[in-house]
Amino acid sequence: MDIVSRFLSLVAANKIGSKKILLACSGGADSVALFHLFYAHNIYFEVAHVNYALRGKESEENALFVKNLCKNHQVKYHLLNAPTIESKKGVQAKARKIRYDFFKQIIISNHLALLATAHHRDDLIENSIFRFMRGTGLKGLIPMQTLQKQIFRPLLHFNKNEILSFLKEQNLDFSPDSSNQGLNYSRNIIRNKVIPVFETIFKDYDTRILHTISQAKNDYALIKLLLENEINSMPKTYLLEDKRLYNSSFWYYLLSMHKINQAQSQQIAEACFEKRNGFSLVINEIFISIINYTVQIDYLPKQLIKPIVLEKVINQIIPAAQYQIEFVIENEIPNQYLENICYLDLDKLDLPITIRHPNVGDKFSPLGLKGHLLVSDFLNQQKITAIKKPSALLLCDKNNLVLASLPYRIDNAVKIDSSTRRIMKIILHKNTILK
C-alpha cells in the first residue's frame, strides 16, 4: 500500500476527515509532505509557523517558504516571530513551550479541533532511545500515538525515506533545516551518530526497537488493567503484610495519575518493607501514611471550617466541611448503636455546644475507656491519617471540653444510662456537593 492509501486509512480510522486542523509547519520535508496530503484530499486545515530567528537568513527563508506555500494554495497562515531565546541551555524545551502555547491560542481563537504535527517513525525511534538513555520505566518507553490528546500524527507510520520518496515522486519542494544535521543537541547526536552505529550492528535495528516499544506498551497496559480497580477506588488502606507494597513499581503504577516519580515510589516501598510506623508523604493532592501497621492513601482535605456554635439543640442539619451533620432529638433509648452515629444524653450537655476541629492537647474520656486520652491518639486508633487529623470534627461544651469525636465516640460524661430521658442522635452524612 502506498503512502497516500495508508494516510487515507489513518484519516478514516481516526475520523479526521470532518475535523478542522491546525498544521504545525516548519517548511521541512515532513511537514510539507503532510501539507500536501491534507490539501490533496480536501481536509480543512490552517498552518502555523514559528520563526525563532536562531539560524539567521535560513530562518527567514523557512518562514517565507511556508508563507508562499500557504498563499499559493489559499490556506490560512499564522506566523509567530518568537522572542529571542538568549540562553543556550534548554533552548529546545523553551522553543517547544513557545510554539505549543502559540498553537493552543490559534486552535481556541479559530475554533479548530486538532493540532497536526509531522512526527514520523524515525522521530519515534529517536525519542525512545533518548528516553531510554536518560533513564525511564515502561511508561516512559510508550511512544507517541497517532491520535493523542488533540494531536494528530499520521506520519508516525512512515519513515524518513518514504516521506522523501513521496516528495520526489510528486515533484514537491521543501525548505530544509540545516540545524538537523548538526551535533548541538542530544537528539541530533542520536540521529547522526548513534543510529548509524546501530545500523552497522543490526540492519533491522528499527524493527527491533519498534518491537521493544510495542512490548513495553502491552506490558504497561496489562499492569494498568491489573491495578484498575485499585486505581479507581481511592482512598485505599493496605495491610503491611501485602508484599506488593515492598516493590517500588507497584507504587509507581498505582499512583501514576498523581504524577508520582521513581524516587517517591522507592521511598514508600522502603518504608513499607521496614514497617516504619509514622511514615508519611504528600504527593500532589494525596497523602500516604503508615499508622498501626497499615498503609493509608487519602486525598488531602479540601477545606477547614470555622467553629460552629449552637445555642440550642433542635432537629436540624448543619453543613460542615465535607459533611452534613444531622441532629435528631429522640425520647427512646436505641435498641442498637449504629456505626458512625453518636448518641448522647441531651440533658447532660452544657449549652451552647460547638463543632470545631481539634486543637493541640485536646483530651477526652472515650466511652468504654477509663481515664483520658489525647484526641490525637484516639484518632490514631481510628486509623485517621496525620494529614486528615486537622479536619476531624469535635463536639465541645460551653467550657470547650470535648464531648465527642464525630462520628466515632462520645465522652463518658454524656453517655446514655438508665436516667436518660432525652437523646441527641448525631449523624454525619457525606456532603455530595463537595468532592
C-alpha positions as CSV (number, residue, x, y, z in Angstrom):
1,M,0.0,0.0,0.0
2,D,1.5,3.4,-1.0
3,I,1.8,6.4,1.3
4,V,-1.4,8.0,0.1
5,S,-3.5,5.0,0.7
6,R,-2.0,4.4,4.1
7,F,-2.5,8.0,5.0
8,L,-6.2,7.9,4.0
9,S,-6.7,4.8,6.0
10,L,-5.4,6.6,9.1
11,V,-7.6,9.6,8.5
12,A,-10.6,7.3,8.2
13,A,-9.7,5.1,11.2
14,N,-9.3,8.2,13.4
15,K,-12.4,10.0,12.0
16,I,-10.3,13.1,11.0
17,G,-11.9,13.9,7.6
18,S,-14.6,16.3,9.0
19,K,-12.4,18.0,11.6
20,K,-10.7,21.4,11.3
21,I,-7.0,21.0,11.8
22,L,-4.0,23.3,12.6
23,L,-0.9,22.0,10.9
24,A,2.4,22.9,12.5
25,C,4.6,23.5,9.5
26,S,8.4,24.3,9.7
27,G,8.9,24.1,5.9
28,G,10.9,21.0,6.2
29,A,10.2,17.8,4.2
30,D,8.0,16.1,6.8
31,S,5.5,19.0,7.4
32,V,5.4,19.9,3.7
33,A,4.5,16.3,2.8
34,L,1.7,16.4,5.4
35,F,0.6,19.8,4.0
36,H,0.2,18.3,0.5
37,L,-1.5,15.2,1.8
38,F,-4.1,17.3,3.6
39,Y,-4.6,19.6,0.7
40,A,-4.9,16.9,-1.9
41,H,-7.7,15.2,0.0
42,N,-9.8,18.2,0.9
43,I,-9.1,18.1,4.6
44,Y,-9.7,21.5,6.1
45,F,-6.5,22.8,7.7
46,E,-4.7,26.1,8.7
47,V,-1.0,26.4,9.0
48,A,1.1,27.8,11.9
49,H,4.8,28.6,11.7
50,V,7.1,29.8,14.4
51,N,10.3,31.8,13.4
52,Y,12.8,31.7,16.3
53,A,15.4,33.5,14.2
54,L,18.0,31.2,15.6
55,R,19.5,30.5,12.1
56,G,19.6,34.0,10.7
57,K,18.9,34.1,7.0
58,E,17.9,30.4,6.8
59,S,15.1,31.0,9.4
60,E,13.7,33.9,7.3
61,E,13.8,31.7,4.2
62,N,11.9,28.9,6.0
63,A,9.2,31.4,7.2
64,L,8.9,32.9,3.7
65,F,8.7,29.4,2.1
66,V,5.8,28.4,4.4
67,K,4.0,31.8,3.8
68,N,4.2,31.4,0.0
69,L,3.2,27.7,0.2
70,C,0.0,28.8,2.0
71,K,-0.6,31.7,-0.3
72,N,-0.3,29.6,-3.4
73,H,-2.8,27.1,-2.1
74,Q,-5.1,29.6,-0.4
75,V,-4.5,28.1,3.1
76,K,-4.8,30.4,6.1
77,Y,-1.4,31.1,7.6
78,H,-0.4,32.0,11.1
79,L,3.1,33.3,11.9
80,L,4.8,33.9,15.2
81,N,8.1,35.7,15.3
82,A,9.2,34.3,18.6
83,P,11.1,36.3,21.2
84,T,14.8,35.7,21.0
85,I,15.9,32.7,23.2
86,E,19.2,34.0,24.6
87,S,20.2,31.1,26.8
88,K,21.7,28.1,25.0
89,K,20.8,25.9,27.9
90,G,17.4,24.3,27.5
91,V,16.7,26.1,24.2
92,Q,14.7,23.2,22.7
93,A,12.4,23.0,25.8
94,K,11.9,26.8,25.7
95,A,11.2,26.7,22.0
96,R,8.7,23.9,22.4
97,K,6.8,25.7,25.1
98,I,6.6,28.9,22.9
99,R,5.3,27.0,19.9
100,Y,2.7,24.9,21.7
101,D,1.4,27.9,23.6
102,F,1.0,29.6,20.2
103,F,-0.7,26.6,18.7
104,K,-3.1,26.4,21.6
105,Q,-4.0,30.0,21.2
106,I,-4.8,29.6,17.5
107,I,-6.9,26.5,18.0
108,I,-9.0,28.2,20.6
109,S,-9.5,31.5,18.8
110,N,-10.2,29.9,15.4
111,H,-12.4,27.1,16.7
112,L,-10.2,24.3,15.4
113,A,-10.4,20.7,16.6
114,L,-6.9,19.2,16.4
115,L,-3.2,20.0,16.0
116,A,-1.4,18.0,13.4
117,T,2.4,17.5,13.6
118,A,4.7,15.8,11.2
119,H,6.5,13.4,13.6
120,H,7.5,10.3,11.7
121,R,8.6,6.8,12.6
122,D,12.3,7.8,12.8
123,D,11.4,10.5,15.3
124,L,9.5,7.9,17.4
125,I,12.6,5.7,17.5
126,E,15.0,8.6,18.3
127,N,12.7,9.7,21.1
128,S,12.6,6.2,22.6
129,I,16.4,5.9,22.5
130,F,16.7,9.3,24.1
131,R,14.3,8.4,26.9
132,F,16.0,5.1,27.5
133,M,19.4,6.7,27.8
134,R,18.1,9.4,30.1
135,G,16.5,6.7,32.3
136,T,12.9,5.7,32.3
137,G,10.4,2.9,33.1
138,L,7.8,1.2,31.0
139,K,5.6,4.2,30.9
140,G,8.4,6.4,29.6
141,L,9.0,4.0,26.8
142,I,5.5,4.2,25.5
143,P,5.7,6.1,22.2
144,M,3.7,8.9,20.8
145,Q,0.3,7.9,19.5
146,T,-1.3,8.6,16.1
147,L,-4.1,10.5,17.8
148,Q,-3.4,11.6,21.4
149,K,-4.8,14.5,23.4
150,Q,-5.9,16.5,20.4
151,I,-2.7,15.9,18.5
152,F,-2.8,14.0,15.2
153,R,0.5,12.4,14.0
154,P,-0.3,10.5,10.8
155,L,3.3,10.3,9.7
156,L,4.3,8.1,12.6
157,H,3.6,5.2,10.3
158,F,6.2,6.3,7.7
159,N,10.0,6.6,7.8
160,K,12.0,9.5,6.5
161,N,12.9,7.7,3.3
162,E,9.3,7.1,2.4
163,I,8.5,10.7,3.0
164,L,11.4,11.9,0.8
165,S,10.4,9.5,-1.9
166,F,6.8,10.8,-1.8
167,L,8.0,14.4,-2.2
168,K,10.3,13.4,-5.1
169,E,7.6,11.5,-6.9
170,Q,5.2,14.4,-6.6
171,N,7.9,16.9,-7.5
172,L,7.3,18.9,-4.4
173,D,9.8,21.4,-2.9
174,F,10.6,22.0,0.7
175,S,12.8,24.2,2.8
176,P,15.4,22.2,4.7
177,D,16.6,23.0,8.2
178,S,20.4,22.7,8.4
179,S,20.4,22.5,12.2
180,N,19.1,18.9,11.9
181,Q,22.5,17.9,10.6
182,G,24.4,19.5,13.5
183,L,25.5,18.0,16.8
184,N,24.4,20.8,19.1
185,Y,21.5,18.8,20.6
186,S,21.3,15.3,22.2
187,R,18.6,14.2,19.7
188,N,20.8,15.3,16.8
189,I,23.7,13.2,18.2
190,I,21.4,10.2,18.4
191,R,20.2,10.8,14.9
192,N,23.5,11.5,13.2
193,K,26.0,9.5,15.4
194,V,24.3,6.8,17.4
195,I,21.8,5.4,15.0
196,P,24.4,4.9,12.2
197,V,26.3,2.7,14.6
198,F,23.1,0.7,15.4
199,E,22.7,0.2,11.6
200,T,26.1,-1.4,11.3
201,I,25.3,-3.9,14.1
202,F,21.6,-4.6,13.3
203,K,20.4,-3.7,9.8
204,D,16.8,-4.1,11.1
205,Y,17.5,-2.1,14.3
206,D,14.4,0.0,13.7
207,T,12.1,-3.1,13.6
208,R,13.8,-4.4,16.7
209,I,13.3,-1.1,18.6
210,L,9.7,-0.8,17.5
211,H,9.1,-4.4,18.7
212,T,10.5,-3.5,22.1
213,I,8.4,-0.4,22.3
214,S,5.3,-2.3,21.3
215,Q,6.0,-4.9,24.1
216,A,6.6,-2.2,26.6
217,K,3.2,-0.6,25.6
218,N,1.5,-4.0,26.0
219,D,3.1,-4.7,29.4
220,Y,2.1,-1.3,30.7
221,A,-1.5,-1.8,29.5
222,L,-1.6,-5.1,31.4
223,I,-0.2,-3.6,34.6
224,K,-2.9,-0.8,34.4
225,L,-5.6,-3.4,33.8
226,L,-4.5,-5.5,36.8
227,L,-4.5,-2.4,39.1
228,E,-7.5,-0.7,37.5
229,N,-9.9,-1.4,40.4
230,E,-7.4,-0.2,43.0
231,I,-6.5,2.9,40.9
232,N,-10.2,3.8,40.7
233,S,-11.1,3.2,44.3
234,M,-9.1,5.7,46.3
235,P,-8.8,6.3,49.2
236,K,-7.2,2.9,50.0
237,T,-5.9,1.0,53.0
238,Y,-3.4,-1.8,52.8
239,L,-2.0,-4.2,55.4
240,L,1.8,-4.2,55.5
241,E,1.7,-8.0,55.0
242,D,0.8,-7.3,51.4
243,K,4.2,-7.9,49.8
244,R,3.3,-5.9,46.7
245,L,3.9,-2.8,48.9
246,Y,7.6,-3.6,49.1
247,N,8.0,-3.1,45.3
248,S,8.5,0.5,44.1
249,S,6.9,-0.3,40.7
250,F,3.7,-1.2,42.5
251,W,3.5,2.4,43.9
252,Y,4.7,4.0,40.7
253,Y,1.9,2.4,38.6
254,L,-0.8,2.6,41.3
255,L,-0.2,6.4,41.7
256,S,1.0,7.3,38.2
257,M,-2.0,9.5,37.5
258,H,-1.0,11.6,40.6
259,K,2.4,12.2,39.0
260,I,4.5,10.2,41.4
261,N,8.1,9.8,40.5
262,Q,10.5,6.9,40.8
263,A,12.3,8.3,43.9
264,Q,9.0,8.7,45.7
265,S,7.9,5.2,44.8
266,Q,11.1,3.8,46.2
267,Q,10.7,5.9,49.4
268,I,7.3,4.4,50.0
269,A,8.3,0.9,49.2
270,E,11.3,1.1,51.6
271,A,9.1,2.5,54.4
272,C,6.6,-0.4,53.9
273,F,9.3,-3.0,53.9
274,E,10.8,-1.6,57.1
275,K,7.3,-1.3,58.6
276,R,8.1,2.3,59.5
277,N,5.1,3.4,61.6
278,G,4.6,7.2,61.5
279,F,5.9,7.5,57.9
280,S,4.1,10.0,55.8
281,L,4.5,11.5,52.3
282,V,2.4,14.1,50.3
283,I,2.3,13.7,46.6
284,N,0.3,16.5,44.9
285,E,-3.3,16.0,46.1
286,I,-2.8,12.8,48.0
287,F,-1.3,11.7,51.3
288,I,0.4,8.3,52.1
289,S,1.0,7.3,55.7
290,I,1.7,4.2,57.8
291,I,-0.3,4.0,61.0
292,N,-0.7,0.9,63.2
293,Y,1.0,-1.2,60.6
294,T,-1.4,-0.2,57.8
295,V,-0.7,1.9,54.8
296,Q,-3.4,4.6,54.1
297,I,-3.8,6.6,50.9
298,D,-6.0,9.6,51.4
299,Y,-6.9,12.7,49.5
300,L,-5.8,16.0,51.1
301,P,-8.8,17.7,52.9
302,K,-10.5,20.2,50.7
303,Q,-11.2,22.8,53.4
304,L,-11.5,23.5,57.1
305,I,-14.4,25.2,58.9
306,K,-14.7,27.9,61.5
307,P,-16.2,26.8,64.8
308,I,-20.0,26.4,64.6
309,V,-21.8,27.4,67.8
310,L,-25.3,26.1,68.6
311,E,-27.1,28.0,71.3
312,K,-29.8,25.3,71.4
313,V,-30.3,21.8,70.1
314,I,-33.2,21.1,67.7
315,N,-33.8,18.8,64.8
316,Q,-31.7,20.3,62.1
317,I,-28.9,19.7,59.5
318,I,-25.7,21.7,59.7
319,P,-23.2,21.8,56.8
320,A,-19.6,21.3,58.0
321,A,-16.8,20.8,55.5
322,Q,-17.2,17.5,53.7
323,Y,-20.2,16.5,55.9
324,Q,-23.8,17.4,56.5
325,I,-24.3,16.9,60.3
326,E,-27.8,15.9,61.2
327,F,-29.1,16.4,64.8
328,V,-32.2,14.3,65.8
329,I,-33.9,14.6,69.2
330,E,-35.3,11.3,70.4
331,N,-37.1,10.1,73.6
332,E,-36.4,6.4,73.4
333,I,-33.1,4.7,74.1
334,P,-31.9,3.0,70.9
335,N,-32.1,-0.8,70.7
336,Q,-28.8,-0.9,68.7
337,Y,-26.0,1.5,68.2
338,L,-25.1,2.0,64.6
339,E,-21.6,2.7,63.4
340,N,-20.8,6.4,62.6
341,I,-23.8,7.6,64.6
342,C,-23.3,9.2,68.0
343,Y,-26.0,9.0,70.8
344,L,-25.7,11.5,73.7
345,D,-27.7,12.2,76.8
346,L,-29.1,15.6,75.8
347,D,-29.7,16.7,79.4
348,K,-26.1,16.3,80.3
349,L,-24.9,18.9,77.8
350,D,-23.8,22.3,78.9
351,L,-25.0,24.7,76.2
352,P,-24.0,26.3,74.0
353,I,-22.2,23.5,72.1
354,T,-19.6,24.0,69.5
355,I,-18.5,21.9,66.5
356,R,-14.8,22.5,65.7
357,H,-11.6,21.0,64.6
358,P,-9.1,19.6,67.1
359,N,-6.6,21.8,69.0
360,V,-3.2,20.6,70.2
361,G,-3.6,18.9,73.6
362,D,-7.4,18.2,73.3
363,K,-8.3,15.3,75.6
364,F,-11.5,13.4,76.3
365,S,-12.6,10.2,78.1
366,P,-13.8,7.9,75.2
367,L,-16.9,5.8,76.1
368,G,-15.8,2.4,77.4
369,L,-12.3,3.5,78.5
370,K,-11.1,4.6,81.9
371,G,-9.2,7.9,82.1
372,H,-8.5,10.4,79.5
373,L,-6.9,10.1,76.1
374,L,-5.4,12.7,73.7
375,V,-7.8,13.2,70.8
376,S,-4.7,12.8,68.5
377,D,-4.0,9.3,70.0
378,F,-7.7,8.4,69.7
379,L,-7.7,9.4,66.0
380,N,-4.6,7.2,65.5
381,Q,-6.6,4.3,66.9
382,Q,-9.3,5.0,64.4
383,K,-6.7,5.0,61.6
384,I,-7.2,8.6,60.8
385,T,-4.1,9.7,58.9
386,A,-2.0,12.6,60.1
387,I,-3.0,14.8,57.1
388,K,-6.7,14.3,58.0
389,K,-6.4,14.9,61.7
390,P,-6.7,18.7,61.4
391,S,-10.0,18.3,59.6
392,A,-11.5,15.9,62.1
393,L,-14.7,17.2,63.9
394,L,-15.2,17.5,67.6
395,L,-18.3,18.4,69.6
396,C,-17.5,20.5,72.7
397,D,-19.5,22.1,75.5
398,K,-19.6,25.7,76.7
399,N,-16.3,25.2,78.5
400,N,-14.6,23.9,75.4
401,L,-14.5,20.3,76.9
402,V,-14.6,17.6,74.2
403,L,-18.0,15.7,74.3
404,A,-17.4,13.6,71.2
405,S,-15.1,12.9,68.4
406,L,-17.6,12.8,65.5
407,P,-18.7,10.3,64.4
408,Y,-16.6,7.8,66.3
409,R,-17.0,8.1,70.0
410,I,-18.7,10.1,72.7
411,D,-17.2,11.1,76.1
412,N,-18.2,9.1,79.2
413,A,-19.7,12.3,80.7
414,V,-22.6,12.4,78.2
415,K,-23.3,8.6,77.9
416,I,-26.8,7.3,77.9
417,D,-27.8,5.5,81.1
418,S,-31.0,4.4,83.0
419,S,-31.7,8.0,84.0
420,T,-31.7,9.3,80.4
421,R,-34.9,10.9,79.2
422,R,-33.8,12.8,76.0
423,I,-31.3,11.6,73.5
424,M,-29.5,13.6,70.9
425,K,-28.6,11.5,67.8
426,I,-25.8,12.9,65.6
427,I,-25.4,11.5,62.1
428,L,-22.7,12.5,59.7
429,H,-23.7,12.4,56.0
430,K,-21.0,12.7,53.3
431,N,-21.5,16.0,51.5
432,T,-22.2,15.1,47.9
433,I,-21.7,18.7,46.7
434,L,-18.0,18.8,47.8
435,K,-15.6,16.4,46.1
